[in-house]
Amino acid sequence: MIGVRRVAVLLAVLLSVSACASIPESSDPRAIRAVDESNATAPVPPPPDGADPLALVRSFVNASAAPESNHESARQHLTPAARRSWTPAPGLLIVDNVDTIPATQPTPLPDGVQMVTVQADKVGRLLPDSSFVPEVGEYQAQVRVELQPDGEWRIATPQPEIVASKGSFSTVYQAVPIYFLDHDSTGIVPDVRYVVSQPASTLPRQVIDLLTSGPSAGLESAMRTAIPPGVHPKTNPTDPGDGALEVNLSDLGAIPREDRQLIAAQVVFTLQSVNNARVRLKVEGAPLLPDGKDLRPTDLDSYETNNTARPDLPGMVVVDERLLSLDTAQPIQGPAGSGEYDVLRAGQSLDGSHLAAVTRVRGGVGVELRVGRYGSQLPELPVRGADMSRPTWRGKSEVWTVVDGRNVVRALDAGNNWVLRQVDAGQLTGDGPISDLRLSRDGTRVAAVVGGRLVVAGVSEQDGQVVLQRPITLPAPGVRITGVDWLKDDSLVAISDSNITPVFEVTVDGFQWVPFTAANLGQPLKAVTVANRGRVVVSDRSGIWESRETDDVWSLVQGSIGGGSIPFFPG
């Protein structure tokens, strides 16, 4: 009976040689370290009965995303010997467009043995610290599949790294923001990580563990934390029976009240994406804060709004080398609006108090940077070049620009004047000139267009020097990127040279690229900018357009302002 079944299965394999099977990818991903095995509550299903070698390997790639019980779901696809010996490395490789095909062999294989080639496109890696980094290229590997005494095929040589399809990763993992402190420790900023989404009861402990472990490797020098080293949750976050979520941390040592308040903000905002209960914060069983009050994000919202622009600022636009109000299309007050300066690009501080403008050199060649109070004279600074990028602000006392595509400079408010400092951008400019650079509103990251590619890097301060560290290219889906701005603290808006997909919403780690509709837009797009509450504004050859959702049709912002203008909001 087994022999007949073996012949039938082998025949099925031979009939599939000419076909190339793909794993369907449907849902968007959602992205811990290894989850606690005790959290597994449902029995792990075995591979489908009677699966041929190609289908078995595809099922293995799908099952590999689930980490429960030491990857038991994936191990069930292995032979008994391989199941015992397989010790995959931490982290996993995420792939898309997975195909499995029979591998050709120089010599015939024994009966009951099949070599299968796995081909896929690399998407990125989930690192051991639960952060995601993009990776491009083709993935290919061969696995040996053997027929077992019970008539089922099983994998004898699994790869040493875990490889999971993007669709299955999206089903198993959920993206969560873990909150740390910005560059001056006055506000909070998210560091996106990926945690196992089920069972939901484990999520609070997972995110608190990530929080007390500190920022991810790529941002450890850009973000700060008020939580002292070695502090960890004493127990799992629990509901004491009154609808609150109690978090009990180990001893913090002697730290000031201000740091305790910052810790409260980090914990409460980190928990908000996985639990909507009030948070009761304790240290060794005693209240973290003197009043012992249960907290919600609204109780600490000043830490979140610290890095946002004033909502009453209307935005501006460069038209015919003058600055106009975006709302009224009238010149702004002062020389930047009157035409005294030939303004090419400009930026306004988050609080609206200051302006920076790239202007033509009077009576000379090239451009220069001017910085001053809004509505007043803008003194020129001692920096010139053939070109400068649109100024971008870090608070109200620091503004950056890129000179001639390579030289990143920052101007600092020294009281009576502005002083220039160099930014070490060597790691960022290695792949080409910088055509656009935008600081995140919290000041911990930059997004840049470098040689037509979108790149994100951390802003690190070391011994008085600012360094752009660990730049990561976010691979665009077959387009050339021409501009970028920050949509939120953990997402971007990028414009491209494509007529079909001219505008994208992009997660800060590059995991998702969601296109906006192209309706009403025409190439080339001149600029992109983002106002408060997700209002995305772009300019093209015919005018200025806005949208709030990726599937919205673009609507005209200001009919009296023509094409080729450069709109901008504070930041």
ZAMARGU-4260 file (C-alpha; in steps of 0.2 Angstrom, whole numbers, plus 5000, padded with zeros to 4 digits):
<rodrens>
0) 5000/5000/5000 | 5014/5012/5004 | 5023/5008/4988 | 5007/5012/4978 | 5006/5029/4987
5) 5024/5033/4984 | 5022/5030/4965 | 5007/5041/4965 | 5016/5055/4975 | 5031/5054/4963
10) 5020/5055/4948 | 5012/5071/4955 | 5029/5078/4957 | 5034/5074/4939 | 5018/5082/4933
15) 5022/5098/4942 | 5040/5100/4935 | 5034/5111/4921 | 5024/5122/4932 | 5031/5136/4944
20) 5020/5138/4960 | 5019/5154/4969 | 5014/5159/4987 | 5000/5171/4986 | 5003/5187/4995
25) 4988/5197/5000 | 4989/5206/5017 | 5000/5220/5022 | 5013/5215/5035 | 5012/5220/5053
30) 5031/5218/5063 | 5049/5203/5096 | 5061/5194/5099 | 5057/5176/5102 | 5040/5175/5110
35) 5037/5166/5127 | 5034/5148/5122 | 5021/5147/5137 | 5010/5159/5127 | 5006/5146/5114
40) 4988/5142/5117 | 4982/5133/5101 | 4989/5117/5094 | 5001/5119/5080 | 4993/5112/5064
45) 5004/5100/5054 | 5008/5102/5035 | 4993/5097/5024 | 4991/5078/5021 | 4998/5072/5005
50) 5008/5088/5000 | 5020/5085/4986 | 5038/5092/4989 | 5035/5109/4980 | 5019/5112/4990
55) 5028/5106/5006 | 5042/5118/5004 | 5030/5133/5001 | 5020/5128/5016 | 5037/5128/5026
60) 5041/5146/5020 | 5024/5151/5026 | 5025/5142/5043 | 5042/5149/5047 | 5036/5166/5052
65) 5027/5159/5068 | 5040/5158/5082 | 5029/5149/5095 | 5036/5134/5104 | 5053/5136/5095
70) 5046/5137/5078 | 5036/5121/5080 | 5025/5125/5065 | 5040/5125/5054 | 5048/5110/5062
75) 5033/5099/5058 | 5038/5101/5040 | 5055/5092/5044 | 5061/5075/5045 | 5063/5068/5063
80) 5082/5070/5062 | 5081/5088/5055 | 5068/5093/5067 | 5080/5089/5082 | 5096/5097/5074
85) 5088/5113/5066 | 5095/5128/5076 | 5091/5143/5066 | 5099/5160/5069 | 5090/5174/5078
90) 5080/5185/5067 | 5072/5181/5050 | 5073/5185/5031 | 5057/5191/5024 | 5054/5187/5005
95) 5040/5190/4992 | 5035/5182/4976 | 5040/5164/4982 | 5042/5151/4969 | 5047/5132/4971
100) 5053/5122/4957 | 5061/5105/4955 | 5080/5107/4955 | 5090/5098/4941 | 5103/5086/4947
105) 5118/5080/4937 | 5115/5062/4943 | 5099/5053/4947 | 5092/5054/4965 | 5088/5039/4975
110) 5069/5034/4975 | 5060/5045/4988 | 5071/5060/4987 | 5068/5076/4978 | 5078/5092/4978
115) 5068/5108/4977 | 5074/5126/4973 | 5066/5140/4982 | 5067/5157/4973 | 5060/5173/4979
120) 5063/5192/4980 | 5071/5199/4996 | 5060/5211/5006 | 5071/5214/5022 | 5076/5207/5039
125) 5068/5206/5056 | 5083/5209/5067 | 5085/5201/5084 | 5080/5218/5092 | 5063/5216/5083
130) 5067/5231/5071 | 5065/5229/5052 | 5078/5234/5039 | 5075/5233/5020 | 5085/5221/5009
135) 5085/5219/4990 | 5090/5205/4978 | 5085/5188/4974 | 5085/5174/4986 | 5088/5156/4980
140) 5091/5140/4990 | 5090/5121/4988 | 5082/5110/5000 | 5082/5091/5001 | 5065/5083/5003
145) 5063/5065/5008 | 5048/5053/5008 | 5044/5046/5025 | 5038/5029/5030 | 5021/5036/5032
150) 5020/5041/5014 | 5022/5060/5018 | 5036/5071/5011 | 5047/5080/5024 | 5062/5092/5022
155) 5079/5085/5027 | 5090/5100/5024 | 5082/5116/5030 | 5092/5132/5028 | 5101/5139/5044
160) 5092/5155/5043 | 5073/5157/5045 | 5065/5163/5028 | 5047/5168/5029 | 5035/5175/5016
165) 5029/5193/5018 | 5011/5188/5018 | 5014/5176/5033 | 5025/5188/5042 | 5011/5201/5041
170) 4999/5188/5048 | 5010/5184/5063 | 5018/5201/5067 | 5011/5218/5071 | 5021/5234/5070
175) 5021/5244/5086 | 5029/5261/5091 | 5041/5260/5106 | 5043/5277/5113 | 5060/5285/5118
180) 5066/5303/5120 | 5070/5315/5107 | 5087/5324/5105 | 5085/5336/5119 | 5074/5324/5130
185) 5059/5336/5130 | 5048/5325/5119 | 5044/5307/5114 | 5048/5298/5098 | 5043/5281/5091
190) 5055/5267/5087 | 5045/5255/5076 | 5047/5237/5081 | 5037/5221/5076 | 5029/5209/5089
195) 5020/5193/5088 | 5002/5199/5088 | 4993/5183/5096 | 4989/5180/5109 | 4984/5198/5112
200) 4987/5196/5131 | 5005/5195/5129 | 5007/5211/5120 | 5009/5223/5135 | 5024/5212/5141
205) 5032/5211/5124 | 5032/5230/5122 | 5038/5234/5139 | 5052/5222/5137 | 5057/5231/5121
210) 5056/5248/5130 | 5067/5243/5144 | 5080/5236/5132 | 5082/5253/5124 | 5082/5259/5106
215) 5085/5248/5092 | 5103/5246/5085 | 5101/5259/5071 | 5094/5272/5083 | 5103/5269/5099
220) 5114/5285/5097 | 5100/5296/5090 | 5087/5292/5104 | 5088/5293/5122 | 5078/5284/5137
225) 5075/5290/5154 | 5074/5272/5160 | 5091/5267/5169 | 5101/5252/5163 | 5096/5236/5171
230) 5078/5241/5175 | 5065/5228/5169 | 5047/5223/5173 | 5045/5214/5189 | 5030/5205/5183
235) 5019/5204/5168 | 5008/5219/5166 | 4991/5214/5175 | 4974/5221/5178 | 4971/5222/5197
240) 4953/5221/5194 | 4947/5238/5192 | 4950/5240/5173 | 4968/5247/5174 | 4984/5240/5168
245) 4997/5239/5181 | 5016/5240/5176 | 5028/5236/5190 | 5046/5240/5187 | 5062/5235/5196
250) 5071/5248/5207 | 5076/5264/5197 | 5088/5270/5209 | 5089/5289/5214 | 5082/5298/5199
255) 5074/5315/5199 | 5055/5318/5197 | 5058/5325/5180 | 5065/5308/5174 | 5051/5299/5183
260) 5039/5309/5173 | 5048/5305/5156 | 5048/5287/5161 | 5029/5288/5163 | 5027/5296/5146
265) 5038/5282/5138 | 5028/5268/5146 | 5010/5275/5143 | 5013/5280/5125 | 5021/5263/5121
270) 5006/5254/5128 | 4993/5264/5119 | 4995/5254/5103 | 4992/5237/5112 | 4980/5241/5126
275) 4968/5255/5129 | 4967/5254/5148 | 4972/5267/5161 | 4991/5263/5166 | 4995/5262/5184
280) 5014/5264/5186 | 5024/5256/5200 | 5042/5254/5205 | 5045/5239/5217 | 5026/5240/5221
285) 5026/5258/5226 | 5019/5272/5214 | 5031/5279/5201 | 5024/5297/5203 | 5020/5305/5220
290) 5001/5306/5216 | 5000/5288/5211 | 4987/5293/5198 | 4982/5281/5184 | 4988/5288/5167
295) 4982/5289/5149 | 4991/5297/5134 | 4980/5313/5136 | 4988/5316/5153 | 5005/5317/5145
300) 5001/5324/5128 | 5013/5339/5130 | 5027/5326/5127 | 5019/5321/5111 | 5014/5339/5105
305) 5031/5346/5110 | 5038/5342/5092 | 5023/5348/5082 | 5020/5364/5072 | 5007/5377/5078
310) 4991/5372/5070 | 4986/5390/5066 | 5001/5393/5054 | 4994/5393/5036 | 5010/5388/5026
315) 5019/5397/5013 | 5024/5396/4995 | 5038/5402/4984 | 5031/5411/4969 | 5041/5421/4957
320) 5055/5422/4970 | 5044/5429/4983 | 5035/5421/4998 | 5016/5421/4998 | 5004/5414/5011
325) 4997/5398/5005 | 4979/5402/5011 | 4977/5419/5004 | 4990/5419/4990 | 4996/5436/4996
330) 5014/5441/5000 | 5019/5439/5018 | 5025/5453/5028 | 5044/5458/5027 | 5057/5458/5013
335) 5055/5439/5010 | 5037/5444/5003 | 5040/5461/4996 | 5053/5455/4983 | 5068/5462/4991
340) 5076/5445/4991 | 5076/5433/4976 | 5070/5418/4986 | 5072/5401/4978 | 5067/5390/4993
345) 5063/5393/5011 | 5058/5385/5028 | 5049/5391/5043 | 5053/5385/5061 | 5040/5374/5070
350) 5034/5389/5081 | 5033/5401/5066 | 5045/5413/5074 | 5059/5411/5061 | 5062/5410/5043
355) 5077/5403/5033 | 5078/5406/5014 | 5090/5401/5000 | 5092/5417/4989 | 5101/5422/4974
360) 5118/5431/4978 | 5115/5450/4975 | 5126/5455/4961 | 5135/5439/4960 | 5134/5421/4956
365) 5126/5406/4965 | 5115/5406/4981 | 5117/5410/4999 | 5107/5406/5015 | 5098/5419/5025
370) 5090/5416/5042 | 5081/5428/5054 | 5064/5432/5062 | 5048/5430/5052 | 5043/5447/5045
375) 5060/5455/5048 | 5077/5456/5038 | 5085/5440/5035 | 5104/5442/5037 | 5115/5432/5025
380) 5126/5419/5033 | 5144/5415/5027 | 5139/5400/5016 | 5137/5400/4997 | 5136/5388/4983
385) 5129/5384/4966 | 5114/5376/4974 | 5106/5373/4991 | 5092/5362/4997 | 5076/5368/5005
390) 5080/5373/5023 | 5074/5361/5037 | 5072/5366/5055 | 5076/5357/5071 | 5065/5367/5084
395) 5067/5385/5082 | 5085/5388/5085 | 5093/5376/5072 | 5091/5375/5053 | 5100/5364/5041
400) 5103/5364/5022 | 5113/5354/5009 | 5126/5364/4999 | 5129/5358/4981 | 5122/5341/4985
405) 5136/5335/4997 | 5140/5348/5011 | 5127/5347/5025 | 5128/5363/5036 | 5117/5368/5051
410) 5115/5386/5057 | 5113/5388/5076 | 5105/5403/5085 | 5119/5410/5096 | 5108/5424/5103
415) 5114/5439/5093 | 5119/5430/5077 | 5118/5413/5069 | 5134/5402/5068 | 5138/5388/5056
420) 5143/5370/5060 | 5147/5356/5048 | 5136/5340/5049 | 5146/5323/5046 | 5136/5316/5032
425) 5149/5305/5024 | 5139/5289/5027 | 5124/5297/5019 | 5132/5304/5003 | 5142/5289/4998
430) 5129/5284/4985 | 5127/5301/4976 | 5121/5319/4978 | 5108/5324/4991 | 5094/5333/4982
435) 5082/5334/4997 | 5084/5333/5015 | 5071/5334/5029 | 5073/5333/5048 | 5060/5324/5058
440) 5051/5336/5069 | 5058/5327/5084 | 5075/5330/5078 | 5081/5312/5079 | 5081/5307/5061
445) 5083/5314/5043 | 5075/5308/5027 | 5084/5312/5011 | 5084/5309/4993 | 5101/5303/4988
450) 5104/5299/4970 | 5086/5297/4967 | 5084/5285/4981 | 5075/5287/4998 | 5087/5286/5013
455) 5084/5288/5032 | 5097/5290/5045 | 5099/5294/5063 | 5105/5310/5070 | 5119/5307/5082
460) 5128/5320/5093 | 5145/5315/5098 | 5158/5326/5107 | 5149/5342/5100 | 5149/5334/5082
465) 5133/5329/5073 | 5134/5314/5063 | 5121/5306/5052 | 5123/5287/5056 | 5118/5271/5049
470) 5109/5277/5034 | 5096/5264/5027 | 5090/5265/5009 | 5071/5262/5008 | 5069/5253/4991
475) 5056/5261/4980 | 5045/5250/4969 | 5052/5254/4952 | 5052/5273/4952 | 5065/5287/4955
480) 5062/5297/4971 | 5062/5316/4968 | 5056/5323/4985 | 5052/5319/5003 | 5044/5325/5019
485) 5038/5318/5036 | 5020/5313/5037 | 5021/5308/5055 | 5035/5303/5067 | 5035/5285/5059
490) 5030/5288/5041 | 5035/5298/5026 | 5028/5305/5010 | 5039/5303/4995 | 5036/5310/4977
495) 5043/5301/4961 | 5045/5303/4943 | 5031/5291/4939 | 5015/5296/4931 | 5006/5280/4938
500) 5012/5282/4956 | 5018/5300/4958 | 5016/5300/4977 | 5018/5287/4991 | 5016/5285/5009
505) 5031/5276/5016 | 5034/5268/5033 | 5050/5275/5041 | 5058/5258/5040 | 5052/5255/5022
510) 5042/5240/5025 | 5026/5247/5016 | 5025/5259/5001 | 5006/5264/4999 | 5003/5274/4983
515) 4992/5289/4983 | 4980/5290/4968 | 4987/5299/4953 | 4971/5308/4948 | 4973/5326/4944
520) 4992/5326/4946 | 5004/5329/4931 | 5023/5327/4930 | 5035/5334/4935 | 5030/5336/4953
525) 5040/5351/4960 | 5038/5349/4979 | 5030/5340/4993 | 5026/5346/5010 | 5015/5340/5025
530) 5004/5351/5037 | 4997/5346/5054 | 4985/5332/5054 | 4991/5323/5039 | 4987/5336/5025
535) 4999/5332/5011 | 5002/5346/4998 | 5011/5344/4982 | 5014/5356/4967 | 5015/5351/4949
540) 5016/5360/4932 | 4998/5366/4934 | 4995/5371/4952 | 4996/5366/4971 | 4986/5350/4976
545) 4981/5342/4993 | 4975/5325/4999 | 4972/5318/5016 | 4971/5300/5012 | 4980/5289/4999
550) 4964/5285/4990 | 4957/5303/4989 | 4957/5312/4973 | 4969/5327/4973 | 4960/5344/4975
555) 4966/5361/4971 | 4973/5371/4986 | 4974/5389/4979 | 4968/5392/4961 | 4976/5409/4959
560) 4994/5401/4962 | 5000/5393/4946 | 5012/5378/4943 | 5030/5377/4947 | 5028/5385/4964
565) 5036/5378/4980 | 5024/5376/4995 | 5030/5372/5012 | 5024/5371/5030 | 5034/5373/5046
570) 5047/5361/5049
</rodrens>
